[in-house]
């Protein structure tokens, strides 16, 4: 079986052939007594590796506490009925303590959009896990603006809507490296 290597300035082929992953594609490198050849492979030339589908496996050891859901709804309703705007909360998780934290960052909002003012960073070992934002009295869905924003911040993204109803709507997605899993 040939090795699969990452190309770098210090790359050195160890056997008679190898597959090399480079920034512009996959190369087959073959050494013979005559020469060393570097051949860029087209998709149909790549060895028949088993294909896999993109996927995401959630590995949080526990669920976001219901108490945080209730506090989020209360916050969103307060903002909606006092300012008439959407709002956003950032969800943090501390892996060692297995604890969640939800904070309201500095934000700029209107009735149809919301964004944070400053970059989201880790706080005291709590890592940013994602965001929860409101759509006021509108339904919960990931608008094109939401999707665009979410692609810039990998993680869990939740939208809460229909805040004027007894039970608000919720929609969630996970975005990693620009790939959306809804």
N, C-alpha and C positions, 0 to 999 in steps of 0.2 A: 504494500500500500504506500502510495506517495504521501509525503508530508504536505501539510497546508501551512504556509508561512505568511507572516505579514511583512511587506516590503519596508525596509528602512535603509539608510545610508550604510549600515553595517551588515546588511543581509549577506549570507554566504550559504550556498547550496551544500547540503551535507551528503546527499547520495547522488545517484545518476539522474534523478528527476524529482521535481517538486511542483506543486501548485502554489502560486504566490498571489496573495490578495494585495493589490495596489490601488491607489486612489482612482485610477481610470479603468479598472477592470481586473479580471483574473488572467494570470499568465501561466503557461506551462513552460517549465524550464527543463531542458534535456541536455545532459552531458554525454558526449561520446569521446572516443579517442581523437576524433576529427575536429570537434567544435563544441561550443556551448551555445544553445539556441534559446532565445526568449520569445515565446509566441503568445500573442494575445488571443484568448479564446472568445469565440462568439458564443452566444447562449446555447445554441444547439450542440456545441463542442464540449461543453462542460460535462464532466463525468456524471453518470446517472446517480447522483446523490438522491436520497429520499427527500421528497419535497415536504415542506411544513407550512402550515398556515400561521399568519400573524395571530397572536393571542395575548391575553393578559390574564394573570392569575393573581387575584387579590390575596395578600398574605397578612393583613392586619390581624393581630391576635384577638381583638375584640371589636365590637361594634361601637359606633359613635353613640354616646349615652343619650337616651331619650330626653333627659333634662336639657341637653344642649340644643336639641331640636326645638323644644318649647321656648327656650330663651331666644333662639334665632327668630322664631315666628314673632315673638313679642317685640324684639328689636325692629324687625322689618315693618310690623304694623305701626309702631311708634313713629318711625321715619316717614312712612307713607302718609299717615294721618296728620302729622305736624308739618312736614316739608313738601309732601306730594311727590316724592322722588323714589327711585330705586335705591338700594343700599347693598353693600357687600361686606361679608365677614371672611376672614382667613382662618382656615382650620390648621392647627399645628398638632404634631404628635411627638411624644418623647419615647423613643424605642426602649430605653432602659427602664424607665418608670412605667411604661405602658399606659400613659395618660394623654388625654386630649386637652387642647386649649383652643379657644376660639376668641379672636380679637377683631375689633373693628378698626381697620387702618384709616389713615387720612385718605379721604376720597372726594372725588368730584362727581356729582350725580345730577340727573335730570329725570323727568318722568319716563324717559325711554332708554337711558343708559347710565352706567356707572363705571368708574375706573379708579384704581388706587393711584395716589399721588407719588408715593415712594416705592422703591423696590421692596419686595417681601424677602426678609432674611430670617435665619434661625434666631431664636431667643432662648437663652439659658438651656440649651440642649433640646429644645422643642424645634422640630424640623417642619417646614411648610408642607402640608399634605395636600392642600387644594383650597378651593373657595366655595362659598355659598352666597348667591346673590338673589335679590328679589325682582320680580316683574310686576309688583304692585297688584292691581286687580286683574291684570292680564293672566293668561294661562302660562304654565311652566313649560318652556321649551328652550332649546339652545338656538338663539337667533344667529344670523350670519355674523353679526358683530361679536356675539358671545364666542362662537366657534373660532373666529379669528384671534380673539384675546386668549382663549384657552390653549391654542396651539403654541403660544409663547411661554406658557407656564405648565409644564408637565404636572399631572396629578389628578386628583378627584375634583370634579366641578359639578356643583349642584345648583339648580335653579328652583326657586320657590315662587309659585304664582297663586292667583285667585285668593289673595289675602282677605278679600271681603267675604269669603265663604266660611262656613264653620270649620271645614277641613281644607286647608290649602293643598294645591297640587305640588308635586315634586318630580323633577327629572334629573337624572344623574348621568354623567359620562366620565370616562377616564381618558386622559390624553397623555401620551408619552412620545416625545420626540416628533411631535406633529401628527401622530397617528391617533385618530379618535376611535374609542371603543364605547359605543353608546348602548 
